[in-house]
Amino acid sequence: MLRPREPVSLMIICALLLLITVSTQAQWEQTNDDGFGIGSSSTESLVVFNGTLYAGLRNPGAVYRLGNPTASILLHWREVDLSLPHLSDLPDDIEDIEVPCMYVFMGEHDRWPWLYVAVHAQTRWGEDVRFVLRSQTGYAWELASEVWEQSTHGEIKAMEAFEGSLYVAFGDTQRVRREPFRVLRTDGIRWYESVSSGELELGLGDWYFGVLKTYGGHLYAGTFGLNESMDPARTAEVWRTGNGDNWTKIGDLTSPTMAQIQAMEVFDGALYVGTKNHALSEELTGPELWRFDGSTWENLSADSQPFVREALHVDKLLTHHGVLYAATGGGPRGAAHTRLYRSTNGEVWEQITPDSVRLRPEENYATGALVSVGEFLYFGSTYTGLNETEVWRLANIRSNVGPCLAQHNSDIHLLYAMPTADRNIVEFVLNGSEPFLSGPVHDQDVAREWVNTTKQPVTYGFAHTGLSIRTEYLQLVYRDPEDQRIWQTRKTNLGARYWYWETPSLVEGALTHLAPAATAHDWSGISGPQMTVAYVDPDTSKIHFRVKEGTRWSAEYTIPRPARTTTGPEIVSFQDVLYVIARGYGFDAALYIARKEINNAINTQWTISGIPRAFTRRSTTDRAAAAVVFDGALIVAYVGHNNDYIWLRRSTDGVTWERLGYIRGPETENTPDLAVRGSTLYLAFRPSGDQEICFGTLELDLDNEQDTAGHTWRSLRPMSCCPSCVL
């Protein structure tokens, strides 16, 4: 938890502000240029080792590393020196290498994990050799295997850890000879044969295992084969072993265009299998996705087509923060597609491909790699038209509490608490219509400590023209994640060029166990609107509020009975009247609104009434509702008490209310938030069953009938987070 620190020099602040200012990044970001500077055509593998991201390349082959893959700025890939000439037992005339796969593995005899790198090499005389290197530092390398001839063992296709051993699958990718097909394993010291050449009888067109995956106490393997086989009896097979020695065929996946198994991943207790279909069929049917629960196979593409039909294969599958991602590729020349999809249930998919990739299909072919790095998803591409493999990353916007929105400095700011152990509050900025990640909210101090919370934070933009200067800042209020104290900080520039977050300070004397609320309200003083914070007493469940009076906080004031609640309140200033909105106490699900027309905090006169037929659910992490002033009216949004719809109420006087029904499409289990920029209304929410935060514009239909779906929410992110919503 961030605590106040001593001020630092103006020079240090200015230098830090410059760094902060240039740290914004687009939600989708390309991390490399020109095929890593060597014109490589494919990123075959991405792994995280000792906090560093490693990329294995093909044509030309190399290994590159990215020192801090979660940094906001200064992403710089550096080539890894594999020191091949210095390793004994290797040919001394190696000219070309490829890196088809990598894996991080720690055997039972190891004290630290190793990075294993599979290498395909060719000597000056055209001899093909295969071997595995390993390193515990990423700098010093050693030969981890014998040197295999391609004609004997084939090409290394996949690596996977299972029951204390690292398994390596070989095969002849040119489909000339079946003999190289085998699987070897190592405990980190010795190598053993798990599958010998000719031991298993693979089906028609199957040549070797091309993908390995551990699931449910078994090691699963999918067959690669002859893509052009048009025999109707053609199948793609899935095999498995429980001990590494005895293998059993567990699945015959077949369809009119089936070619081979391309990808495997475990998601939500099931094994998902992506296929590659062949390109010689008269009608493009698209790649297929299968699901195995341990006993039964299900073709998820049988009745619906979740991916573009022009694609031929599901190149990669990856589980990332409770979401399944699928990357597709392949297709006829001129219509090849690399596409990235996400799904929260494995059945309903949405495409989230970056525009720079999606809009040039003539150069796209496949996705070589996917990997999860903290909040980021990295994926590497393979191109046929240009030798310029690209590695992109997606900045996730996830939270397990509701987000908050505010308008500030002509931009919309989205802040949310990350669902990680450190629970940092992160800031996104909507500049125009493009979302940019500004980064974690942190002190302007040189220490750059972050702020964090486990409750829904609150933020609002403040602008006031005083007697001589204009005061403008973004205010953030949040509950301490470790105790019941409330903190506040603000983003300001003090007349300078760069905006920065001030050192947080306590809202003196304020304690709560729920999410706080805050707004700027004019308490009839010449200083302009003053920060007003509302919160729920942890002992009595009464609603208190305090006012920032200069540099200090006022005494604690209490809203009179029956203003008791078990969910955080909302507070908003409208037409010189202060409003506090709260859910009822205990099992009372109704929304109540307290109005204070006399702008004197000491005065105890409030008018309390219910919002007609507005019922919401209890929450220990979020506020009861969101409120904002829009187009001359007070708009209130909340989640239904017995459904996941976002309901709306509207009032032009704070007394009489219009029932606007609910928003078409979005469903959420957490309280959303609203903000206004000019004539545009914005809404952010966390969808049901997903931690990804969605935000976009909301178009109100004032004629929408009560208790019906109306209004249009349009996502401003590459992903809608809501298949029934409008992008």
ABEGO torsion letter per residue (X at the ends): XBBBBBBBBAAAAAAAAAAAAAABBBABBBABBGGGGAGBABBABBBBBGGBBBBBBBOBBBBBBBABAABABGBBBBBBBAGAAABBGBBAABABBBBABBBBBBBAABABBBBBBBBBBBBAAGBBBBBBBBBAAGABBBBABBBBBAAAAEBBABBBBBGGBBBBBBBBAAGABAAABBBBBBAGABBBBABBBGABBBBBGBABBABBBBBGGBBBBBBBBBAABABAABBBBBBBBAAGABBBBABBBBBAABABBABBBBBGGBBBBBBBBBAABABBAEBBBBBBAGABBBBAAAABBABBAABABBABBBBBGGBBBBBBBEEBBGABBBBBBBBAAGABBBBABBAAAAABAAABABBABBBBBEABBBBBBBBAABBBBBBBBBBBBBBABBBBBBBBGGBBBBBBBBABAAGBBBBBBBBEABBBBAEBBBBABAAGBBBBBABBBBBBBBBBBBAABBBBBBBBBBBBAABABBBBBBBBAGGBABBBBBBBBBBBGBBBABBBBBBBBBAGBAAEBBBBBBBBBAAAGBBBBBBBBEABBBBBBBBBOABBBABBBBBBBBGGBBBBBBBBBEABABBBBBBBABBBAABABBBBBBBBGBBBBBBAABBABBBBBBGGBBBBBBBBAABABBBBBBBAAGABBBBAEBBBGBBBABBBBBBBBEABBBBBBBBBGBABBBBBBBBBBAABBBGBBBEBBBBABABAGBAABBX
